[in-house]
Amino acid sequence: MALDERNRETVEAFREYIEDAVAGDERYGDAERDDREDDSTLASRFRAGGSCSLEVAVRPLVPQIRVGLLTDDRWKSEEIEQGIQDSGDTMEEFVGLGFAEAGLDWNEPPVEHYREGGKYFYFATPMEVDELPDLDRDELRNKVLRMLEGYLVAFGPFVIIDEEESEEDEEDD
């Protein structure tokens, strides 16, 4: 099932809103889009340091929004898993604490941890959307921005360490 023109415009306006909202925040890298040819997943990614990116993906055929962190580095994924385990929290509690710090009251959101396409390792929270026109609602857009901020807060220490290690490696050369 293809997206009709109206729904395509709605999804595009939502993505532009999210990308523009974080564009001036130096903690987020420039937005890069990674869209599937069949329009099943339309992702905006923001470089978060090292091999990690934050992502807001619209899955218009479900409909669903997925916010999370991804990496193509198996060892980074395992380091993050270990860090969460060492915290004593479940993944849901860990992300929920990040959400709380970002001003979002969602204590134990679902967190999916999976490998996609044999390339990326994800930590992501899906959020169902009743219908695509809901993407125009300020309340939904603000919630997605809080989710994105929550992922940055929760996973930031892993990303910051990654950036510092990269800078040290450059200095050693």
GROMACS elastic network, one bead per residue, 0.5 to 0.9 nm:
[ bonds ]
;  ai    aj funct       b0    kb
    1    38     6  0.86253   500
    1    61     6  0.75203   500
    2    38     6  0.74499   500
    2    39     6  0.72421   500
    2    40     6  0.88085   500
    2    61     6  0.82872   500
    3     6     6  0.80589   500
    3     7     6  0.60429   500
    3     8     6  0.58796   500
    3    39     6  0.74258   500
    3    60     6  0.77797   500
    3    61     6  0.79646   500
    4     7     6  0.54986   500
    4     8     6  0.61172   500
    4     9     6  0.87273   500
    5     8     6  0.50142   500
    5     9     6  0.61815   500
    5    10     6  0.86640   500
    6     9     6  0.51997   500
    6    10     6  0.63245   500
    6    11     6  0.88066   500
    7    11     6  0.61719   500
    7    12     6  0.84713   500
    7    60     6  0.83350   500
    7   132     6  0.65632   500
    7   133     6  0.73146   500
    8    11     6  0.52173   500
    8    12     6  0.60844   500
    8    13     6  0.86108   500
    8    60     6  0.88868   500
    9    12     6  0.50144   500
    9    13     6  0.60656   500
    9    14     6  0.85589   500
   10    13     6  0.52258   500
   10    14     6  0.62529   500
   10    15     6  0.87293   500
   10   132     6  0.71140   500
   10   133     6  0.64772   500
   10   134     6  0.88591   500
   10   135     6  0.67388   500
   10   136     6  0.68272   500
   11    14     6  0.51046   500
   11    15     6  0.62111   500
   11    16     6  0.86328   500
   11    42     6  0.86151   500
   11    58     6  0.74582   500
   11    60     6  0.77862   500
   11   132     6  0.74217   500
   11   133     6  0.84803   500
   11   135     6  0.69404   500
   11   136     6  0.85714   500
   12    15     6  0.51536   500
   12    16     6  0.61354   500
   12    17     6  0.85366   500
   13    16     6  0.51460   500
   13    17     6  0.61048   500
   13    18     6  0.87490   500
   13   135     6  0.83798   500
   13   136     6  0.77264   500
   14    17     6  0.51020   500
   14    18     6  0.63517   500
   14    19     6  0.86506   500
   14   135     6  0.59299   500
   14   136     6  0.65621   500
   14   141     6  0.74691   500
   15    18     6  0.52135   500
   15    19     6  0.60556   500
   15    20     6  0.84266   500
   15    42     6  0.88253   500
   15    43     6  0.84756   500
   15    44     6  0.71307   500
   15    56     6  0.83191   500
   15    57     6  0.87382   500
   15    58     6  0.83140   500
   16    19     6  0.50909   500
   16    20     6  0.58620   500
   16    21     6  0.83377   500
   17    20     6  0.52220   500
   17    21     6  0.60052   500
   17    22     6  0.89048   500
   17   141     6  0.79927   500
   18    21     6  0.51165   500
   18    22     6  0.66628   500
   18    23     6  0.86296   500
   18    44     6  0.86287   500
   18    56     6  0.82979   500
   18   141     6  0.73783   500
   18   142     6  0.89449   500
   18   144     6  0.81009   500
   18   145     6  0.69151   500
   19    22     6  0.56715   500
   19    23     6  0.60214   500
   19    30     6  0.83791   500
   19    31     6  0.62301   500
   19    44     6  0.74478   500
   19    45     6  0.89313   500
   19    46     6  0.86804   500
   20    24     6  0.77251   500
   20    31     6  0.89350   500
   21    24     6  0.73436   500
   21    25     6  0.82955   500
   21   145     6  0.80397   500
   22    25     6  0.52866   500
   22    26     6  0.82977   500
   22    27     6  0.86205   500
   22    28     6  0.67162   500
   22    29     6  0.87987   500
   22    30     6  0.88175   500
   22    31     6  0.88481   500
   22   145     6  0.84300   500
   23    26     6  0.77048   500
   23    28     6  0.73229   500
   23    29     6  0.78972   500
   23    30     6  0.68235   500
   23    31     6  0.77457   500
   24    27     6  0.88946   500
   24    28     6  0.83776   500
   25    28     6  0.59165   500
   25    29     6  0.83133   500
   26    29     6  0.68051   500
   27    47     6  0.88736   500
   27    48     6  0.71797   500
   27   152     6  0.85061   500
   28    31     6  0.82372   500
   28    46     6  0.56775   500
   28    47     6  0.62231   500
   28    48     6  0.59616   500
   28    49     6  0.87873   500
   28    53     6  0.88576   500
   28    54     6  0.81921   500
   28   152     6  0.87722   500
   29    32     6  0.87501   500
   29    45     6  0.83796   500
   29    48     6  0.62392   500
   29    49     6  0.81902   500
   29    53     6  0.84473   500
   30    45     6  0.80136   500
   30    46     6  0.57092   500
   30    47     6  0.67284   500
   31    44     6  0.60602   500
   31    45     6  0.54324   500
   31    47     6  0.75748   500
   32    43     6  0.82116   500
   32    44     6  0.56730   500
   32    45     6  0.50855   500
   32    46     6  0.64461   500
   32    47     6  0.82771   500
   33    42     6  0.74598   500
   33    43     6  0.56060   500
   33    45     6  0.60540   500
   33    46     6  0.89267   500
   34    41     6  0.83114   500
   34    42     6  0.64499   500
   34    43     6  0.51166   500
   34    44     6  0.64389   500
   34    45     6  0.73451   500
   34    57     6  0.89875   500
   35    38     6  0.83660   500
   35    39     6  0.66621   500
   35    40     6  0.80945   500
   35    41     6  0.58955   500
   35    43     6  0.56483   500
   35    44     6  0.82596   500
   35    57     6  0.88757   500
   36    39     6  0.53117   500
   36    40     6  0.62221   500
   36    41     6  0.55910   500
   36    42     6  0.64375   500
   36    43     6  0.84537   500
   37    40     6  0.77577   500
   37    41     6  0.85774   500
   38    41     6  0.78942   500
   39    42     6  0.62425   500
   39    59     6  0.77890   500
   39    60     6  0.75088   500
   39    61     6  0.80315   500
   40    58     6  0.81256   500
   40    59     6  0.54752   500
   40    60     6  0.63472   500
   40    61     6  0.60126   500
   40    62     6  0.82066   500
   41    57     6  0.62962   500
   41    58     6  0.57663   500
   41    60     6  0.71123   500
   41    61     6  0.84056   500
   42    56     6  0.84499   500
   42    57     6  0.54304   500
   42    58     6  0.51676   500
   42    59     6  0.64170   500
   42    60     6  0.80274   500
   43    55     6  0.65201   500
   43    56     6  0.57487   500
   43    58     6  0.62733   500
   43    59     6  0.85213   500
   43    66     6  0.88907   500
   44    54     6  0.83788   500
   44    55     6  0.56562   500
   44    56     6  0.53758   500
   44    57     6  0.61620   500
   44    58     6  0.86196   500
   45    53     6  0.61042   500
   45    54     6  0.56168   500
   45    56     6  0.65849   500
   45    57     6  0.82826   500
   46    52     6  0.87821   500
   46    53     6  0.53663   500
   46    54     6  0.51559   500
   46    55     6  0.63072   500
   46    56     6  0.87048   500
   47    50     6  0.80655   500
   47    51     6  0.81699   500
   47    52     6  0.63933   500
   47    54     6  0.64318   500
   47    55     6  0.88070   500
   48    51     6  0.79150   500
   48    52     6  0.54256   500
   48    54     6  0.61579   500
   48    69     6  0.86261   500
   48   152     6  0.80282   500
   48   156     6  0.80444   500
   48   159     6  0.64395   500
   48   160     6  0.84314   500
   48   163     6  0.88912   500
   49    52     6  0.56251   500
   49    53     6  0.70324   500
   49   159     6  0.54576   500
   49   160     6  0.68633   500
   49   161     6  0.89324   500
   49   162     6  0.66230   500
   49   163     6  0.54952   500
   50    53     6  0.83877   500
   50    71     6  0.88942   500
   50   159     6  0.67429   500
   50   160     6  0.84884   500
   50   161     6  0.89778   500
   50   162     6  0.54899   500
   50   163     6  0.55624   500
   50   165     6  0.88336   500
   50   166     6  0.71168   500
   51    70     6  0.83375   500
   51    71     6  0.55171   500
   51    72     6  0.64837   500
   51    73     6  0.64296   500
   51    76     6  0.78831   500
   51   159     6  0.83851   500
   51   162     6  0.80392   500
   52    69     6  0.68371   500
   52    70     6  0.56546   500
   52    72     6  0.74944   500
   52    73     6  0.81839   500
   52    76     6  0.83929   500
   52   159     6  0.68430   500
   52   162     6  0.87965   500
   53    68     6  0.84513   500
   53    69     6  0.57146   500
   53    70     6  0.54301   500
   53    71     6  0.64568   500
   54    67     6  0.75857   500
   54    68     6  0.57102   500
   54    70     6  0.63545   500
   54    71     6  0.89640   500
   54   148     6  0.73483   500
   54   151     6  0.75761   500
   54   152     6  0.74658   500
   55    66     6  0.77615   500
   55    67     6  0.55922   500
   55    68     6  0.53370   500
   55    69     6  0.60557   500
   55    70     6  0.72852   500
   55   124     6  0.85967   500
   55   148     6  0.77019   500
   56    65     6  0.70284   500
   56    66     6  0.58349   500
   56    68     6  0.67913   500
   56   144     6  0.79786   500
   56   148     6  0.73753   500
   57    64     6  0.82881   500
   57    65     6  0.56132   500
   57    66     6  0.50638   500
   57    67     6  0.63484   500
   57    68     6  0.86315   500
   58    61     6  0.89249   500
   58    63     6  0.76304   500
   58    64     6  0.60643   500
   58    66     6  0.64881   500
   58    67     6  0.88950   500
   59    62     6  0.58352   500
   59    63     6  0.55029   500
   59    64     6  0.50063   500
   59    65     6  0.59449   500
   59    66     6  0.76053   500
   60    64     6  0.63296   500
   60    65     6  0.81034   500
   60   129     6  0.89846   500
   60   131     6  0.87102   500
   60   132     6  0.68255   500
   61    64     6  0.78217   500
   62    65     6  0.89783   500
   62   128     6  0.79063   500
   62   129     6  0.82123   500
   63   127     6  0.89138   500
   63   128     6  0.63199   500
   63   129     6  0.54968   500
   63   130     6  0.70350   500
   63   131     6  0.65128   500
   63   132     6  0.66867   500
   64   126     6  0.66807   500
   64   127     6  0.56075   500
   64   129     6  0.51769   500
   64   130     6  0.83292   500
   64   131     6  0.88348   500
   64   132     6  0.86632   500
   65   125     6  0.83529   500
   65   126     6  0.57821   500
   65   127     6  0.51987   500
   65   128     6  0.64083   500
   65   129     6  0.70818   500
   65   144     6  0.82203   500
   66   124     6  0.63077   500
   66   125     6  0.55414   500
   66   127     6  0.60963   500
   66   128     6  0.85728   500
   66   144     6  0.88989   500
   67   123     6  0.85483   500
   67   124     6  0.54713   500
   67   125     6  0.53918   500
   67   126     6  0.65088   500
   67   127     6  0.81768   500
   67   144     6  0.74400   500
   67   147     6  0.66860   500
   67   148     6  0.62694   500
   67   151     6  0.79186   500
   68   111     6  0.86732   500
   68   122     6  0.69273   500
   68   123     6  0.54836   500
   68   125     6  0.60823   500
   68   126     6  0.85802   500
   68   147     6  0.82571   500
   68   148     6  0.70848   500
   68   151     6  0.62834   500
   68   152     6  0.88531   500
   69   121     6  0.83613   500
   69   122     6  0.58492   500
   69   123     6  0.53341   500
   69   124     6  0.63144   500
   69   151     6  0.69260   500
   69   152     6  0.82467   500
   69   155     6  0.77959   500
   70    73     6  0.89414   500
   70    77     6  0.82721   500
   70   120     6  0.62567   500
   70   121     6  0.54669   500
   70   123     6  0.64025   500
   70   124     6  0.81086   500
   71    74     6  0.75827   500
   71    76     6  0.71973   500
   71    77     6  0.68101   500
   71   119     6  0.84287   500
   71   120     6  0.55144   500
   71   121     6  0.53590   500
   71   122     6  0.67837   500
   72    76     6  0.82613   500
   72    77     6  0.82322   500
   72   119     6  0.57045   500
   72   121     6  0.60691   500
   72   122     6  0.89254   500
   73    76     6  0.52780   500
   73    77     6  0.63920   500
   73    78     6  0.87823   500
   73   119     6  0.84700   500
   73   120     6  0.75856   500
   73   121     6  0.74892   500
   74    77     6  0.51135   500
   74    78     6  0.62662   500
   74    79     6  0.86316   500
   74   119     6  0.89786   500
   74   120     6  0.83053   500
   74   121     6  0.70551   500
   75    78     6  0.50069   500
   75    79     6  0.60199   500
   75    80     6  0.85621   500
   76    80     6  0.61621   500
   76    81     6  0.85664   500
   76   158     6  0.83582   500
   76   162     6  0.87409   500
   77    80     6  0.51767   500
   77    81     6  0.62242   500
   77    82     6  0.86449   500
   77   121     6  0.63846   500
   77   122     6  0.80124   500
   77   123     6  0.87729   500
   78    82     6  0.60959   500
   78    83     6  0.85011   500
   79    82     6  0.50952   500
   79    83     6  0.60991   500
   79    84     6  0.86819   500
   79   158     6  0.81313   500
   80    84     6  0.62241   500
   80    85     6  0.85731   500
   80   155     6  0.78913   500
   80   158     6  0.67105   500
   81    84     6  0.52345   500
   81    85     6  0.62296   500
   81    86     6  0.86200   500
   81    91     6  0.84769   500
   82    86     6  0.59964   500
   82    87     6  0.85501   500
   83    86     6  0.50317   500
   83    87     6  0.62259   500
   83    88     6  0.89942   500
   83   158     6  0.83327   500
   84    87     6  0.51250   500
   84    88     6  0.69211   500
   84    89     6  0.63703   500
   84    90     6  0.70673   500
   84    91     6  0.65845   500
   84    94     6  0.68206   500
   85    88     6  0.54884   500
   85    89     6  0.64301   500
   85    90     6  0.70743   500
   85    91     6  0.81339   500
   86    89     6  0.77920   500
   87    90     6  0.84521   500
   87    94     6  0.80769   500
   88    94     6  0.88430   500
   89    92     6  0.77283   500
   89    93     6  0.55524   500
   89    94     6  0.56183   500
   90    93     6  0.51297   500
   90    94     6  0.60430   500
   90    95     6  0.86151   500
   90   108     6  0.88563   500
   91    95     6  0.61420   500
   91    96     6  0.83162   500
   91   108     6  0.83863   500
   91   109     6  0.88621   500
   91   110     6  0.83610   500
   91   111     6  0.63594   500
   91   112     6  0.86796   500
   91   113     6  0.88192   500
   91   123     6  0.87652   500
   92    95     6  0.53719   500
   92    96     6  0.58989   500
   92    97     6  0.86122   500
   92   107     6  0.77481   500
   92   109     6  0.54585   500
   92   110     6  0.59031   500
   92   111     6  0.57117   500
   93    97     6  0.61287   500
   93    98     6  0.87340   500
   93   107     6  0.66255   500
   93   108     6  0.51529   500
   93   109     6  0.76824   500
   94    97     6  0.53793   500
   94    98     6  0.67205   500
   94    99     6  0.89083   500
   94   108     6  0.81024   500
   94   154     6  0.67908   500
   95    98     6  0.50564   500
   95    99     6  0.62056   500
   95   100     6  0.86377   500
   95   107     6  0.81900   500
   95   108     6  0.72619   500
   95   109     6  0.71303   500
   95   110     6  0.87966   500
   95   111     6  0.76148   500
   95   125     6  0.87801   500
   95   150     6  0.69780   500
   95   151     6  0.66513   500
   95   153     6  0.87333   500
   95   154     6  0.59205   500
   95   155     6  0.83348   500
   96   100     6  0.61018   500
   96   101     6  0.86461   500
   96   104     6  0.84766   500
   96   105     6  0.80618   500
   96   106     6  0.59624   500
   96   108     6  0.50134   500
   96   109     6  0.60798   500
   96   150     6  0.78419   500
   96   154     6  0.84611   500
   97   100     6  0.50279   500
   97   101     6  0.63034   500
   97   102     6  0.86292   500
   97   106     6  0.86610   500
   97   107     6  0.69183   500
   97   108     6  0.83210   500
   97   150     6  0.78407   500
   97   153     6  0.86864   500
   97   154     6  0.71094   500
   98   101     6  0.51765   500
   98   102     6  0.62518   500
   98   103     6  0.87998   500
   98   104     6  0.86140   500
   98   147     6  0.84477   500
   98   149     6  0.78052   500
   98   151     6  0.62090   500
   98   152     6  0.76633   500
   98   153     6  0.52196   500
   98   155     6  0.81757   500
   99   103     6  0.63390   500
   99   104     6  0.50432   500
   99   105     6  0.68625   500
   99   106     6  0.66310   500
   99   107     6  0.75910   500
   99   109     6  0.88713   500
   99   146     6  0.67751   500
   99   147     6  0.60837   500
   99   148     6  0.85305   500
   99   149     6  0.73213   500
   99   151     6  0.71477   500
   99   153     6  0.78319   500
   99   154     6  0.78293   500
  100   103     6  0.51080   500
  100   104     6  0.50288   500
  100   105     6  0.56818   500
  100   106     6  0.70069   500
  100   107     6  0.71761   500
  100   150     6  0.72883   500
  101   104     6  0.73276   500
  101   149     6  0.86821   500
  101   150     6  0.67980   500
  101   153     6  0.73547   500
  101   154     6  0.87844   500
  102   105     6  0.89037   500
  102   146     6  0.56525   500
  102   147     6  0.75273   500
  102   148     6  0.86885   500
  102   149     6  0.57529   500
  102   150     6  0.50984   500
  102   151     6  0.88106   500
  102   153     6  0.73337   500
  103   146     6  0.66020   500
  103   149     6  0.89474   500
  103   150     6  0.82098   500
  104   107     6  0.85054   500
  104   143     6  0.71844   500
  104   146     6  0.59932   500
  104   147     6  0.72512   500
  104   150     6  0.78714   500
  106   109     6  0.59321   500
  108   111     6  0.85196   500
  109   125     6  0.67818   500
  109   126     6  0.86195   500
  110   124     6  0.80842   500
  110   125     6  0.55871   500
  110   126     6  0.70186   500
  110   127     6  0.87521   500
  111   123     6  0.63595   500
  111   124     6  0.53552   500
  111   126     6  0.75104   500
  112   122     6  0.73339   500
  112   123     6  0.56319   500
  112   124     6  0.51653   500
  112   125     6  0.62126   500
  112   126     6  0.78634   500
  113   121     6  0.72900   500
  113   122     6  0.53660   500
  113   124     6  0.65619   500
  114   120     6  0.82693   500
  114   121     6  0.57819   500
  114   122     6  0.53473   500
  114   123     6  0.69704   500
  114   124     6  0.85773   500
  115   118     6  0.62973   500
  115   119     6  0.69316   500
  115   120     6  0.55057   500
  115   122     6  0.61286   500
  116   119     6  0.60704   500
  116   120     6  0.53099   500
  116   121     6  0.64689   500
  116   122     6  0.74976   500
  117   120     6  0.67691   500
  118   121     6  0.84751   500
  124   151     6  0.87463   500
  125   147     6  0.84349   500
  127   144     6  0.89764   500
  128   131     6  0.89146   500
  129   132     6  0.68673   500
  129   134     6  0.69266   500
  129   135     6  0.80207   500
  129   140     6  0.89538   500
  130   133     6  0.86548   500
  130   134     6  0.70488   500
  131   134     6  0.57508   500
  131   135     6  0.80254   500
  132   135     6  0.56947   500
  132   136     6  0.81839   500
  133   136     6  0.57800   500
  133   137     6  0.77855   500
  134   137     6  0.53638   500
  134   138     6  0.89151   500
  134   140     6  0.71693   500
  135   138     6  0.81127   500
  135   140     6  0.65323   500
  135   141     6  0.67718   500
  136   139     6  0.88648   500
  136   140     6  0.77439   500
  136   141     6  0.74097   500
  137   140     6  0.54661   500
  137   141     6  0.63654   500
  137   142     6  0.87172   500
  138   141     6  0.50658   500
  138   142     6  0.59987   500
  138   143     6  0.84888   500
  139   142     6  0.52663   500
  139   143     6  0.62127   500
  139   144     6  0.87706   500
  140   143     6  0.50689   500
  140   144     6  0.62854   500
  140   145     6  0.87220   500
  141   144     6  0.51829   500
  141   145     6  0.63288   500
  141   146     6  0.87341   500
  142   145     6  0.50353   500
  142   146     6  0.61959   500
  142   147     6  0.85779   500
  143   146     6  0.50217   500
  143   147     6  0.61306   500
  143   148     6  0.86285   500
  144   148     6  0.61704   500
  144   149     6  0.85661   500
  145   148     6  0.50496   500
  145   149     6  0.61572   500
  145   150     6  0.84645   500
  146   150     6  0.59338   500
  146   151     6  0.86181   500
  147   151     6  0.62605   500
  147   152     6  0.86542   500
  148   151     6  0.52251   500
  148   152     6  0.63793   500
  148   153     6  0.87343   500
  149   152     6  0.50195   500
  149   153     6  0.61483   500
  149   154     6  0.85892   500
  150   153     6  0.50220   500
  150   154     6  0.60179   500
  150   155     6  0.84111   500
  151   154     6  0.51014   500
  151   155     6  0.58156   500
  151   156     6  0.76177   500
  152   155     6  0.54111   500
  152   156     6  0.50513   500
  152   157     6  0.87266   500
  152   159     6  0.87516   500
  153   156     6  0.52486   500
  153   157     6  0.78381   500
  154   157     6  0.73970   500
  154   158     6  0.87751   500
  155   158     6  0.56037   500
  155   159     6  0.66081   500
  155   160     6  0.88696   500
  156   160     6  0.58789   500
  156   161     6  0.84125   500
  157   160     6  0.51440   500
  157   161     6  0.61140   500
  157   162     6  0.84912   500
  158   161     6  0.53657   500
  158   162     6  0.62816   500
  158   163     6  0.88923   500
  159   163     6  0.62824   500
  159   164     6  0.87237   500
  160   163     6  0.50499   500
  160   164     6  0.61906   500
  160   165     6  0.85716   500
  161   164     6  0.51174   500
  161   165     6  0.61364   500
  161   166     6  0.85955   500
  162   165     6  0.52219   500
  162   166     6  0.62836   500
  162   167     6  0.88029   500
  163   166     6  0.50517   500
  163   167     6  0.62590   500
  163   168     6  0.86732   500
  164   167     6  0.50911   500
  164   168     6  0.61709   500
  164   169     6  0.85886   500
  165   168     6  0.50703   500
  165   169     6  0.61344   500
  165   170     6  0.86701   500
  166   169     6  0.50917   500
  166   170     6  0.63090   500
  166   171     6  0.87674   500
  167   170     6  0.50966   500
  167   171     6  0.62980   500
  167   172     6  0.87562   500
  168   171     6  0.50633   500
  168   172     6  0.62537   500
  168   173     6  0.88728   500
  169   172     6  0.51542   500
  169   173     6  0.65713   500
  170   173     6  0.53670   500
